[in-house]
Amino acid sequence: MRLLRPLLNWDGLLAVLTLLTLLYATLAVPNFATSFNISQAIAGVSEKALLVLPMALLMITREIDLSVASMLALSSVVLGALIQADVPLAIALPIVLVVGAVAGLINGLLVTRLALSSLVVTLGTMALFRGIGYVILGSASVNVLPDVLTDFGINTVLGNVLPWTIVPFLVLAPIFVVVLHRTPIGRRIYAVGGNPETARYSGIDGKTLRLMLFVVSGLVSAVAGIVFTARLSNARADNAVGFELDVITVALLGGINVFGGRGNLAGVFWALALVAVLRNVLGLSQIGGDAQGIVIGSLLIVSLLASNVVQSLVAAAQWRKTVKAQQRDTAPASRR
């Protein structure tokens, strides 16, 4: 029973599933285990890995940001336009980060100050931000970038496996983990998501907290836009179309409750790895993007059903444990 205990935990189940998928891919899929392929698979998930960090925190607070891919694209366009105007990279990068933060601030103000639904607001700004990108560059693209940027997009660190593009995620991920799971801010995030009214009566400023998370979402999206531009050596308004759906899928698959208050980043990281491995295996098997979407979507539906089963099993086990404890406590009295 101890060996099966990790399977009664969603994070443990995801970990086992990811490791089994990795084992299968290594043994059965040609060219999967090569350093080049592993490096490309990691690089391909770099931007989504960044975007899922603030998305998970927002979803725990019962919010969502559908505009993350559009903010990424807008940041990429602004970076490309600045480079095209011969603005030094040392000045262009901070400007791009400010643009992302302002975009996130717009989302946050509309949601928190006007009491609008984040689903509706970010659905609108998803079109708005990408539309601004088209106004700036049109259908054109910027392909001539500084060498330091393109080198960052194609070079690796620590051998030939780890691309530089994943480094921003590796830097930010521990910060998000510590903030969510080890600080008062994290406890407030769970409190606001678990019961907003109770959190408000406890003195937690839920509006400011959620506004801050939207700003962080915009800022991280700008970082992802810089990474995306460097990785593809390309800045254009239609970059990262559809990324928001993959990011939300990873968050849900990782155990983040869409109704807020529950979830952790460990499960999200396992889900991210699982989706990355699946997409890579499907690509190596010559299965196109549309079919990959079907597989990932089916995986999400099955995972949600499996999550409900796991939760039911855990609840049943806890109930049996409670009943047995009560029986042990009442047994001496009954003998008397």
TISE-248587 format. One record per residue: residue in one letter; x, y, z negated of N, C-alpha, C in turn. Coordinates in steps of 0.1 Angstrom, whole numbers, plus 5000, padded with zeros to 4 digits. Each point is the difference from the previous one (the first is absolute). Layout:
# residues N
aXYZXYZXYZ ...
//
This chain:
# residues 336
m500849885000499250125000500950135000 r501149994993500950125000500550035014 l500349905008500450025014499050075008 l498749984997498950065008499650144995 r500650034988499550134994500350125008 p501250015007500250115009499050025011 l499449895004499050005011498750064995 l499850014987498850064995500150164998 n501250045004500350155000500250045015 w499350115004500050035014501450045005 d500850064992501450045004500849875002 g499849904991500749885001499649925013 l498750005003499549935012500550075012 l500150135001500650075011501449975002 a500749994988501549975001500249865006 v499249904995500249875005499749995015 l498950075004499650005014501050075009 t500650104995501050075008501349925001 l500449934989501249925000499849885009 l498849945000499749895009500050045015 t499550125002500050055014501450025005 l500850064991501450025003500849875003 l499749904992500649875002499649945013 y498750005003499549955013500750075012 a500050144999500650085011501549965002 t500749994989501449975000500349865007 l499149904997500349875005499349975013 a498950075003499349965012499950115011 v500450124997499850115011501450035005 p500349985013501350035005500450144999 n501250034996500650145000499550084988 f499149944991499550084989501150034990 a500949914997500950014989501350085005 t500050055012501250075004500150144993 s501250054998500150134993499450115008 f500149995014499450115008498550004998 n499349885001498650004998499550044986 i500749964990499650044987500250154998 s501150065006500250144999498850085007 q499649945012499050075008498649994992 a499849884994498749994992500050094989 i501150024993500050104988499850145005 a500750035011499950145006498650035004 g499349905006498750025005499050024990 v500249974987499150024989500450124992 s501050075003500650114992498950114997 e499350055010499150114999498849954992 k499549885003498849954993500349984985 a501249954997500449984986500050134993 l500450115006500050134994498550054997 l499249985011498650054999499249934990 v500349874997499149934991500350044986 l501150064997500350044986499050104994 p499850125007498950094995498649955002 m499949925011498649945003499549924988 a500949914995499649924989499650084987 l500750104997499750084989498750085002 l499850055012498750065003498849914999 m500249875005498949914999499749964986 i501049994991499849974986499150114994 t500150125004499250114995498750025007 r499649905008498750005008500050095012 e501250045005500150085012500749935011 i500050065012500749945011500550115009 d501049975008500650105009500149935014 l499050035009500049955013500950085010 s500650114995500750095009501549984999 v500549894993501449994998500849985013 a499449925010500749995013500050135008 s498950084998499950125007501050114994 m500249994987501050094994501449965004 l500249875001501349955005500250055014 a499049995009500250055014500250155000 l499350084992500150145000501450044995 s500549934990501450024995501049975011 s499849895007500949965011500050115011 v498850055004499950115010500750124995 v499850044988500650134995501549985000 l500549884996501549985000500550015015 g499349935009500450015014500050145006 a498950084996500050135005501150094995 l500349984987501150084994501349965006 i500349885002501249955007500150065014 q498950005007499950055013500350155001 a499650074988500350144999501450034994 d500849905000501450014995500150044985 v499049974992500150024986500949894994 p501050044992500849904993499249904992 l500549875000499349894994499950034985 a501050074994500050034985498850094997 i499650085010498950094997498749935005 a500049925010498849945006499449904990 l500849924994499549894991499250064988 p500550104993499250064989498750065006 i500050065011498850055006499049895003 v500449895005499249885002499349954987 l500850004990499549954987499050104995 v500250135001499050104996498749985008 v500149985013498849975009499249884994 g500749894997499349894995499350034986 a500750074992499550034987498750095001 v500150105009498850095003498949925005 a500249915009498949915006499449924988 g500849954992499449924988499350094991 l500550134998499350094992498650045005 i499950015013498750035006499049894997 n500549875002499149894997499650004985 g501050034991499750004986499050114996 l500250125005499150114997498649975004 l499849955012498749975006499349894991 v500849914995499449894992499750044986 t501050074994499950034985499250134997 r500250105009499450134997498650015006 l499849945011498650005006499249884998 a500649904992499349884997499549925012 l500850005010499749925012500549864999 s499549915008500449865000501450005007 s501049934994501349995006499949925013 l499149915001499849925012499650095012 v499050094997499650095011501050115003 v500650064989501050105002501249955008 t500649894996501249955007499649945014 l498849965002499649965013500050125010 g499650124994500050125008501450055002 t500850004990501450055001500949915008 m499649875001500749905008500050055015 a498850055004499950065014500750145000 l499850084990500550135000501550015001 f500749934991501550005000500649955013 r499449895005500549955013499750105011 g498850074999499750105010501050115000 i500450054988501050104999501349965007 g500349874998501249955007499950015015 y498849975006499850025014500150145004 v499550094992500150155003501550045001 i500849954991501450045000500849945011 l499849875003500949935010499249965013 g498650004998499249945011500349855001 s500049955013500349865002501549985002 a500850104999501449995002500749934987 s501249975002500849954988501450065000 v500649994988501350054998500949874998 n500949985010500949884999501450034997 v500450125001501450044998500150054986 l500649924991500150024986501550004996 p500350074988501450004995500549864998 d501349985002500649874998499849954986 v500150094990499849954986498749944997 l499050055008498649954998499849875007 t500549995012499949875008500949894993 d501150044995500949904993499249944988 f499450094993499249964988498949905005 g499450025012499049915004500449875005 i501349985004500449885006501049924992 n500850074992501149944992499549924988 t500849914995499749924989501050034988 v499649964988500850024988500249864994 l501249984994500349874994499949895010 g500750015010500049895010499050035012 n499549905006499250015012498549984997 v499649984987498749964997499150124996 l500650084991499250114994500150135008 p498950045007500150135007499950124991 w500650115004499950124993498650054998 t499149975009498650055000499249954988 i500449894994499349954988500550064987 v501250075001500650054988499150104993 p499350105007499150094993498949924992 f499549895005499149924992500649944988 l501249955002500749934989500350114989 v500250125003500250114991498750044993 l498950015007498850054995499249894992 a500149885005499249894994500249984985 p501250004995500249994985499450124993 i500150125006499450124993498549984999 f499449965010498549985000499749894989 v500849895000499749894990500150064986 v501150074997500250054987498850104996 v499750095009498950104998498749934997 l499749905008498749944999499949914988 h501049924997500049904990500750034987 r500750114999500850034988499950144995 t499150085005499950144996498550044997 p499850114992498750044997499250045013 i500750045010499350035013499449885006 g500749894999499449875005498849964992 r500150024987498849964991498850095004 r500350135003498950095004499449965013 i500949955009499549955014499049894998 y500449904992499149894997498750044993 a500150104991498950044992499050075009 v500550095009499150075009499349915010 g500849895004499449915009499049904993 g500349974988499249904993498650064996 n500150124994498750074996500350155000 p499650075011500350155000499450084989 e498849964996499350084990500749984986 t500349884997500849974987501350075000 a500750005012501350075001499850154998 r499050055005499750154999499850034985 y499249924993499750034986501249984991 s501049925006501249984992501050115003 g499750105007500950115003500949995012 i499749905008500949985012499450095011 d500950085006499650085012500049925013 g499049935002499949925012500250075013 k499450125001500150085013501550035003 t500750054990501450045003500849885003 l499749894993500849875002499849955015 r498750005004499749965014500650105010 l499950134997500650095009501549985002 m500749974989501449975000500349885009 l499149904999500249875007499950035015 f499050085004499850045014501350075006 v500550094992501250075004501249915001 v500149904991501149905001499849925013 s498749975003499749925012500550075012 g499750135001500550085011501550015001 l500650024989501550014999500649875005 v499549884995500649875004499749975014 s498850055005499749985014501050085009 a500450124995501150075008501349935000 v500449944989501249925000499849885010 a498949945000499749895009500150055015 g499550135002500150065013501550025005 i500850044991501450015003500749875003 v499649904992500649865002499549955014 f498750025003499449955012500750065012 t500250144999500650075011501549955002 a500749984990501449955001500049865005 r499149914996500049865004499749995015 l499150075005499649995014500650105009 s500850104994500650115007499050075009 n498950034993498950055008499050084991 a499650125004499050084992498950035010 r498849954996498850035009498749994991 a499050065005498850014992499249874998 d500349905009499249874998500949904993 n501050044993500849914992499149944988 a500349874998499449934988498549995000 v499449995012498549995001499649864994 g499150004991499549884993500749964988 f501150074996500849964989499150004987 e499150094999499250014988499349874997 l499549935010499349884998500949894994 d501249995005501049914995500350034986 v500250124997500450044986498849974990 i498850035004498949964991499849854999 t500349935011499949854999501149954990 v501250055001501049964990499750034986 a499450124997499650034987498949914995 l499049975008498949924996500549854998 l500849965009500649864999500849994988 g500750114996500850004988499350004987 g498750015001499249994987499550134995 i500250115008499550134995498550005002 n499350034989498550005000499550125007 v499149985011499550115007499150094992 f499549954989499150074991500850074988 g501449995001500850074991500349934986 g501050044993500349964987500849874998 r500249935012500849874999500949995011 g501149924997501049975011501450044995 n501049955006501450044997500949995012 l501150064999500950015012500749875003 a500149924991500749875002499249925011 g498749994998499249935010500150075014 v500050145000500150075012501349975008 f501149984992501349975007500049865006 w499449914993499949865005499150005013 a498950084999499150015012500750065012 l500850104997500850075011501049905006 a500649924992501049905006499249905008 l498949954995499249905007499550055013 v499550125001499550065013501250025009 a501150054995501250025009500549875006 v500049894992500549875005499049955010 l498750014997499049955009500050075014 r500150134999500150075013501349975008 n501149984993501249965007499949865006 v499549914992499849865006499150005012 l498950084999499050005011500750075012 g500850104998500750065011501049915006 l500749924992501049915006499349895007 s498749974997499249905006499350055012 q500350125005499450075011498550034999 i499650034988498650034997499950154999 g499250065007499950155002499450074988 g500050135000499550094989498649974997 d499149995010498649984997499749874993 a500749895004499949874993500650014986 q501050084999500650014987499050074990 g499350105005499050074992498949904996 i499649915008499049904997500549914988 v501349965001500649924990500150074987 i500550125000500150084988498650034994 g499150045008498650024995499449884994 s500249885006499549884995500649974986 l501450025000500749984987499450094989 l499750125003499450094990498749954995 i499149955009498749954995500249884992 v500849915004500349874993500650044986 s500950095000500750044987499050064990 l499050085005499050054991499149894994 l499749915009499249884995500849924990 a501349985003500949924991500250084987 s500150135001500150084988498849984990 n498850005006498949984992500049874993 v500449895008500149874994501049994989 v501250075002501050004990499550074987 q499350115002499550084988499049914993 s499149935007499049914994500749894992 l501149945005500749904993500750054988 v500550125001500750064988498950034989 a498950055004498950034991499549884993 a499949895008499549874994501049954990 a501350015004501049944991500150084987 q499850135001500050094988498849974991 w498949985007498749964992500249874993 r500649905007500249874993500950014988 k501150095002500950024989499450074988 t499150095003499350074989499149914993 v499349915007499049914994500849904991 k501149955005500849914992500550064987 a500450135002500550074988498950024990 q498850035004498950014991499649874994 q500149895007499749874994501049974990 r501350035002501049974990499850084987 d499650135002499750084989498849964991 t499049955007498849964993500049854995 a501049925004500149864997500149984985 p500950074992500149984986498750034992 a499350105004498850044994498949895002 s500049945011499049905003500249874992 r501349984997500349884992499550014986 r500050134995499550024987498549984999 
//
